[in-house]
Amino acid sequence: MYTGNVRSLITIVALLTTTVVGSAFRRAYSGGFAEGPPNGGPHVQTSTSPDTTRPSFAEFLTDIRKEALRKGIRQEIVDTALAIDEPLPIVLERDRAQAETVLALETYLARRLTTKRIRTGREMLARHSQVLDEVAAKYGVPAKIIVAIWGVESEYGRLVGIRPTITALATLAWDPRRSAFFRGELFDALDVLNRGDIEFARMKGSWAGAMGQAQFMPSSYKKYAEDFDGDGRKDIWTSPPDVFASIANYLKGRGWHEEETWGREVTASPEAARRIAAEVGRREGRCQALRDMTVARPLKDWQKLGVRLPGDKPLPKDDIDASLVSGSTRRFLVYRNYDALLEYNCANAYALGVALLGERIASTAPLAAEKKPAPARKKAPARKKAAPRRRG
């Protein structure tokens, strides 16, 4: 009894500490570049509705069990999946410090677009070229974009997360910040188990409940996951064909237009930047990423405003509208396919990271040599102590 009380007290203190630190992070970076994932995307929503009152975690789980049974989840699934002792403080801590939220655009891109990640992406593009070509032909999404998302989300299937999905979602559903959203995802995850799509022991993923190599939230899995290899299972955990098709199906369902690109990097002089800030309004939208970019204008208008391709080259004369996304030192004109990338994760840093990684994966340009760690300095051999002289 005493040990249990101490463990519960520690958990409560950790959760309170996480909330305070998380709030400090959000305040400190409220003027930062991006916010986080979108409503309904493969990741998680960003709107918050704090509630100062909530039941204990045990009371919360009791209510979840009752509702799960009413929704038709089998008793054995409820008993196994919801046998949870306590919430996971690390989950709440991670929720309040997402990389796309707290890093400046240029810093985030530098960390994402590493030589190693690009080289591995090129290897994977070549290794899976046949199935990627088939997926691209069916869904109209370029292979380079599919592989880039795969690389960013799970390091090309190598890192799919270690958190038990049900426990992570239960923790976030209990937390008042976004309880309604995660409560729905929790029931969707239980339904995935109930349908037999994956065994409970294998249902692990990110701190936010995103699953598999595509990092789909359970609701997105139910709507967009595909069985491309034809084995009767929508396996985004271990089947590359299913992973590729699921990513492509999501982007297609979220507005990706075949034969169009996402955008391009551009430049603008300080004078042009000031003119743009004064004359071009901002978009409206559900997440900060949309509100951080300008309204869409024809390319000819951007040309008149002083926007150029790198090297002071003129913009294309295509009849297409574009919005301007600006970091501290880099700028991009983005088209409507860029919005589909934001649907995957509504953060400009994320969407640009995917887009630029895809371009470099598809490029044949030589890569910079990876920085190798300096060799460890060898210690000089210790001097042997002279044998003591014997007297006499």
C-alpha positions as CSV (number, residue, x, y, z in Angstrom):
1,M,0.0,0.0,0.0
2,Y,2.8,2.4,1.0
3,T,4.8,1.7,-2.2
4,G,1.7,2.2,-4.4
5,N,0.9,5.6,-2.8
6,V,4.5,6.8,-3.3
7,R,4.5,5.7,-7.0
8,S,1.2,7.5,-7.5
9,L,2.5,10.7,-5.8
10,I,5.6,10.6,-8.0
11,T,3.5,10.3,-11.1
12,I,1.3,13.2,-10.1
13,V,4.4,15.4,-9.4
14,A,5.9,14.4,-12.8
15,L,2.7,15.3,-14.6
16,L,2.4,18.7,-12.9
17,T,6.0,19.4,-13.7
18,T,5.5,18.5,-17.3
19,T,2.5,20.8,-17.6
20,V,4.5,23.8,-16.2
21,V,7.6,23.1,-18.4
22,G,5.4,22.5,-21.4
23,S,3.6,25.8,-21.0
24,A,6.9,27.6,-20.7
25,F,8.0,25.9,-24.0
26,R,4.8,27.1,-25.8
27,R,5.2,30.6,-24.5
28,A,8.9,30.8,-25.3
29,Y,8.3,29.6,-28.9
30,S,4.9,31.1,-29.5
31,G,6.5,33.3,-32.2
32,G,8.3,30.3,-33.7
33,F,7.9,28.9,-37.2
34,A,5.5,26.1,-36.9
35,E,2.9,24.7,-34.6
36,G,2.4,21.0,-35.0
37,P,0.2,18.3,-36.6
38,P,-3.3,19.0,-38.0
39,N,-6.9,18.0,-37.1
40,G,-7.5,14.7,-38.6
41,G,-4.0,14.1,-40.0
42,P,-1.9,11.0,-39.6
43,H,-0.5,12.8,-36.5
44,V,-2.3,14.7,-33.9
45,Q,-4.4,17.9,-33.8
46,T,-3.1,21.1,-32.2
47,S,-6.2,22.9,-30.9
48,T,-6.4,22.9,-27.1
49,S,-9.3,23.1,-24.7
50,P,-7.9,22.8,-21.1
51,D,-10.2,21.5,-18.4
52,T,-9.1,22.0,-14.8
53,T,-11.3,19.1,-13.5
54,R,-10.8,15.5,-14.4
55,P,-11.3,12.1,-12.8
56,S,-8.5,10.0,-11.5
57,F,-6.8,7.8,-14.1
58,A,-8.4,4.7,-12.6
59,E,-11.8,6.3,-12.8
60,F,-11.1,7.4,-16.4
61,L,-10.2,3.9,-17.4
62,T,-13.3,2.4,-15.9
63,D,-15.4,4.8,-18.0
64,I,-13.4,3.9,-21.1
65,R,-13.9,0.2,-20.5
66,K,-17.6,0.6,-20.3
67,E,-17.8,2.7,-23.4
68,A,-15.6,0.3,-25.3
69,L,-17.9,-2.6,-24.6
70,R,-20.9,-0.5,-25.6
71,K,-19.1,0.2,-28.9
72,G,-18.7,-3.5,-29.6
73,I,-15.1,-4.1,-28.6
74,R,-14.7,-7.6,-27.4
75,Q,-14.3,-8.2,-23.6
76,E,-10.9,-9.9,-24.1
77,I,-9.6,-6.9,-26.0
78,V,-10.8,-4.5,-23.3
79,D,-9.3,-6.6,-20.5
80,T,-5.9,-7.0,-22.2
81,A,-5.4,-3.6,-23.8
82,L,-6.8,-1.5,-20.9
83,A,-4.9,-3.2,-18.1
84,I,-2.9,0.0,-17.4
85,D,-1.6,0.9,-14.0
86,E,-0.7,4.5,-14.6
87,P,-0.3,7.2,-17.3
88,L,3.0,7.9,-19.0
89,P,4.5,11.2,-18.0
90,I,7.0,11.0,-20.9
91,V,4.1,11.1,-23.3
92,L,2.9,14.5,-22.0
93,E,6.4,15.8,-21.9
94,R,7.0,14.9,-25.6
95,D,3.6,16.4,-26.5
96,R,4.6,19.8,-25.2
97,A,8.0,19.9,-27.0
98,Q,7.5,18.7,-30.6
99,A,10.5,19.3,-32.9
100,E,8.4,21.0,-35.6
101,T,7.2,23.4,-32.9
102,V,10.3,24.4,-31.0
103,L,12.9,24.6,-33.7
104,A,13.4,27.4,-36.2
105,L,12.9,26.5,-39.8
106,E,16.5,26.6,-40.9
107,T,17.6,24.6,-37.8
108,Y,15.0,21.9,-38.4
109,L,15.8,21.6,-42.1
110,A,19.6,21.3,-41.3
111,R,18.8,18.4,-39.0
112,R,16.5,16.7,-41.4
113,L,18.5,17.0,-44.6
114,T,21.5,15.1,-43.6
115,T,23.8,13.4,-46.0
116,K,23.1,10.1,-44.4
117,R,19.3,10.4,-44.7
118,I,19.6,11.5,-48.3
119,R,21.9,8.7,-49.2
120,T,19.7,6.1,-47.5
121,G,16.7,7.6,-49.3
122,R,18.4,7.1,-52.6
123,E,19.2,3.5,-51.8
124,M,15.6,2.8,-50.7
125,L,14.3,4.5,-53.9
126,A,16.4,2.2,-56.0
127,R,15.7,-0.9,-53.9
128,H,12.0,-0.6,-54.0
129,S,11.7,1.1,-57.4
130,Q,9.3,-1.5,-58.9
131,V,6.7,-1.3,-56.2
132,L,7.1,2.4,-55.8
133,D,6.5,2.9,-59.6
134,E,3.3,0.8,-59.3
135,V,2.1,2.8,-56.3
136,A,2.9,6.1,-58.0
137,A,1.0,5.1,-61.1
138,K,-2.0,4.1,-59.1
139,Y,-2.3,7.0,-56.7
140,G,-0.6,9.8,-58.6
141,V,1.9,10.6,-55.9
142,P,5.7,10.7,-56.9
143,A,7.9,8.0,-55.4
144,K,10.3,10.6,-54.1
145,I,7.6,12.1,-51.9
146,I,6.5,8.7,-50.6
147,V,10.1,7.8,-49.7
148,A,10.8,11.2,-48.1
149,I,7.8,10.9,-45.8
150,W,8.8,7.3,-45.0
151,G,12.3,8.6,-44.2
152,V,11.1,11.5,-42.0
153,E,8.5,9.5,-40.2
154,S,10.4,6.3,-39.4
155,E,13.9,6.5,-40.8
156,Y,12.8,4.3,-43.7
157,G,11.1,1.8,-41.4
158,R,13.9,1.5,-38.9
159,L,12.3,3.5,-36.1
160,V,8.6,2.9,-35.6
161,G,8.4,3.8,-32.0
162,I,8.5,1.9,-28.7
163,R,5.5,3.3,-26.8
164,P,2.6,1.0,-26.3
165,T,-0.1,2.7,-28.4
166,I,-3.1,2.1,-26.1
167,T,-1.3,3.4,-23.0
168,A,0.0,6.5,-24.9
169,L,-3.4,7.3,-26.2
170,A,-5.1,6.7,-22.8
171,T,-2.6,9.1,-21.2
172,L,-3.3,11.8,-23.7
173,A,-7.1,11.2,-23.6
174,W,-7.0,11.5,-19.8
175,D,-4.9,14.8,-20.1
176,P,-7.5,17.6,-20.3
177,R,-5.5,19.5,-23.0
178,R,-6.9,17.5,-26.0
179,S,-8.9,14.8,-24.4
180,A,-11.8,14.7,-26.9
181,F,-9.5,14.1,-29.9
182,F,-7.4,11.4,-28.2
183,R,-10.4,9.7,-26.7
184,G,-11.6,9.2,-30.2
185,E,-8.2,7.9,-31.3
186,L,-8.2,5.5,-28.3
187,F,-11.4,3.9,-29.4
188,D,-10.2,3.7,-33.0
189,A,-7.1,1.9,-31.8
190,L,-9.2,-0.5,-29.8
191,D,-11.2,-1.1,-32.9
192,V,-8.1,-1.9,-34.9
193,L,-7.2,-4.5,-32.3
194,N,-10.8,-5.8,-32.3
195,R,-10.7,-6.3,-36.1
196,G,-7.5,-8.3,-35.8
197,D,-5.3,-6.0,-38.0
198,I,-2.4,-6.3,-35.5
199,E,-1.7,-8.2,-32.3
200,F,-1.8,-6.1,-29.1
201,A,1.8,-6.9,-28.2
202,R,3.0,-5.5,-31.6
203,M,0.9,-2.3,-31.4
204,K,3.6,0.1,-30.5
205,G,4.5,3.5,-32.0
206,S,5.2,7.1,-31.1
207,W,4.4,8.9,-27.9
208,A,1.3,10.4,-29.6
209,G,-0.1,7.0,-30.7
210,A,1.0,7.2,-34.3
211,M,1.6,3.7,-35.6
212,G,3.8,1.9,-38.0
213,Q,6.3,3.0,-40.6
214,A,3.8,5.5,-41.9
215,Q,3.1,6.8,-38.4
216,F,-0.7,6.9,-38.9
217,M,-3.0,7.8,-36.1
218,P,-5.6,5.0,-35.6
219,S,-8.4,7.1,-37.4
220,S,-6.1,7.7,-40.4
221,Y,-5.2,4.0,-40.4
222,K,-8.9,3.0,-40.6
223,K,-9.5,5.4,-43.4
224,Y,-6.4,5.3,-45.6
225,A,-4.3,2.2,-44.9
226,E,-4.0,-0.1,-47.9
227,D,-3.3,-3.8,-48.5
228,F,-1.1,-3.3,-51.6
229,D,0.8,-6.7,-51.3
230,G,-2.6,-8.5,-51.3
231,D,-2.0,-10.7,-48.2
232,G,-5.3,-9.7,-46.7
233,R,-3.8,-7.3,-44.0
234,K,-3.2,-3.6,-44.1
235,D,0.3,-3.9,-42.6
236,I,1.9,-0.5,-42.1
237,W,4.3,-2.1,-39.6
238,T,6.3,-4.5,-41.7
239,S,5.2,-4.5,-45.3
240,P,6.9,-1.8,-47.5
241,P,4.2,-2.1,-50.3
242,D,1.4,-1.5,-47.8
243,V,3.4,1.4,-46.2
244,F,4.0,3.1,-49.6
245,A,0.4,2.7,-50.8
246,S,-1.0,3.9,-47.5
247,I,1.1,7.1,-47.6
248,A,0.2,7.7,-51.2
249,N,-3.5,7.0,-50.5
250,Y,-3.5,9.5,-47.7
251,L,-1.9,12.3,-49.8
252,K,-4.3,11.6,-52.7
253,G,-7.2,11.7,-50.3
254,R,-6.0,15.0,-48.9
255,G,-5.8,16.8,-52.2
256,W,-2.5,15.8,-53.9
257,H,-2.8,16.6,-57.6
258,E,-1.0,14.3,-60.0
259,E,1.6,15.8,-62.4
260,E,2.0,18.9,-60.2
261,T,4.9,19.8,-57.9
262,W,4.8,21.1,-54.3
263,G,6.7,24.4,-54.9
264,R,10.2,25.8,-55.1
265,E,12.8,27.8,-53.2
266,V,13.0,31.5,-54.1
267,T,14.8,34.6,-53.0
268,A,13.6,38.1,-52.2
269,S,15.7,41.2,-51.5
270,P,15.1,43.1,-48.2
271,E,13.2,45.8,-50.2
272,A,11.0,43.1,-51.8
273,A,10.4,41.4,-48.5
274,R,9.2,44.7,-47.0
275,R,6.9,45.3,-49.9
276,I,5.5,41.8,-49.6
277,A,4.9,42.3,-45.9
278,A,3.0,45.5,-46.6
279,E,0.9,44.4,-49.6
280,V,0.3,40.7,-49.3
281,G,-2.0,39.3,-46.6
282,R,-1.8,36.1,-44.6
283,R,-3.9,33.0,-45.1
284,E,-6.4,31.9,-42.6
285,G,-6.5,28.3,-41.3
286,R,-6.9,25.9,-38.5
287,C,-3.2,25.7,-37.7
288,Q,-0.3,28.1,-37.3
289,A,1.5,26.8,-40.4
290,L,-1.3,28.1,-42.7
291,R,-1.5,31.4,-40.9
292,D,2.3,31.8,-41.3
293,M,2.1,31.8,-45.1
294,T,0.7,34.4,-47.4
295,V,-2.4,34.2,-49.4
296,A,-2.0,32.6,-52.9
297,R,-1.1,34.9,-55.8
298,P,-0.2,34.1,-59.4
299,L,3.5,33.7,-60.2
300,K,3.4,36.8,-62.4
301,D,2.4,38.8,-59.3
302,W,5.3,37.4,-57.3
303,Q,7.6,38.3,-60.1
304,K,6.4,41.9,-60.0
305,L,6.9,42.0,-56.2
306,G,10.6,41.1,-56.7
307,V,10.6,37.4,-55.9
308,R,13.1,35.4,-58.0
309,L,14.6,32.0,-58.4
310,P,18.0,31.5,-56.9
311,G,20.7,33.2,-58.9
312,D,18.3,36.1,-59.6
313,K,16.6,34.1,-62.4
314,P,12.9,35.0,-63.3
315,L,10.1,32.8,-62.0
316,P,8.4,30.4,-64.4
317,K,5.6,31.8,-66.5
318,D,3.2,29.0,-65.6
319,D,-0.4,30.0,-64.8
320,I,-0.4,28.8,-61.2
321,D,-1.1,30.4,-57.8
322,A,1.5,30.2,-55.0
323,S,1.8,31.2,-51.4
324,L,5.0,32.5,-49.8
325,V,6.5,30.7,-46.8
326,S,9.4,32.5,-45.1
327,G,11.9,31.5,-42.5
328,S,14.7,33.7,-41.2
329,T,16.9,33.4,-44.2
330,R,15.1,31.1,-46.7
331,R,11.9,31.5,-48.7
332,F,9.6,29.2,-50.7
333,L,6.7,29.6,-53.1
334,V,4.4,26.7,-52.5
335,Y,1.5,25.4,-54.6
336,R,-1.6,23.4,-53.7
337,N,0.2,20.1,-53.3
338,Y,2.0,21.6,-50.4
339,D,-1.3,21.8,-48.6
340,A,-1.5,18.0,-48.9
341,L,1.9,17.7,-47.1
342,L,0.6,20.0,-44.4
343,E,-2.4,17.6,-44.0
344,Y,0.2,14.9,-43.0
345,N,1.6,17.2,-40.4
346,C,0.6,20.8,-40.2
347,A,4.0,22.4,-39.7
348,N,5.8,24.3,-42.4
349,A,9.1,22.9,-41.1
350,Y,7.8,19.4,-41.6
351,A,6.3,19.9,-45.0
352,L,9.4,21.7,-46.3
353,G,11.6,19.0,-44.8
354,V,9.7,16.3,-46.7
355,A,9.6,18.3,-50.0
356,L,13.3,19.1,-50.0
357,L,14.3,15.6,-48.9
358,G,12.3,14.2,-51.8
359,E,14.0,16.6,-54.2
360,R,17.5,15.5,-53.0
361,I,16.6,11.8,-53.0
362,A,15.6,12.1,-56.6
363,S,18.6,14.1,-57.6
364,T,21.8,12.6,-59.0
365,A,24.0,15.4,-57.7
366,P,26.9,14.1,-55.6
367,L,26.5,14.3,-51.9
368,A,28.8,16.0,-49.5
369,A,31.0,13.7,-47.5
370,E,29.6,12.8,-44.1
371,K,31.4,14.2,-41.1
372,K,33.2,11.4,-39.3
373,P,33.9,11.7,-35.6
374,A,37.4,12.5,-34.8
375,P,39.4,9.4,-33.9
376,A,39.8,8.8,-30.2
377,R,43.2,9.8,-28.9
378,K,45.2,6.9,-27.8
379,K,46.5,7.1,-24.3
380,A,50.2,6.9,-23.8
381,P,51.2,3.5,-22.3
382,A,51.6,3.8,-18.6
383,R,55.2,3.7,-17.4
384,K,56.1,0.6,-15.6
385,K,57.2,1.2,-12.1
386,A,60.8,0.3,-11.3
387,A,61.1,-2.7,-9.1
388,P,62.0,-1.7,-5.5
389,R,65.6,-2.3,-4.7
390,R,66.3,-4.9,-2.2
391,R,68.5,-3.9,0.6
392,G,71.4,-6.1,1.8
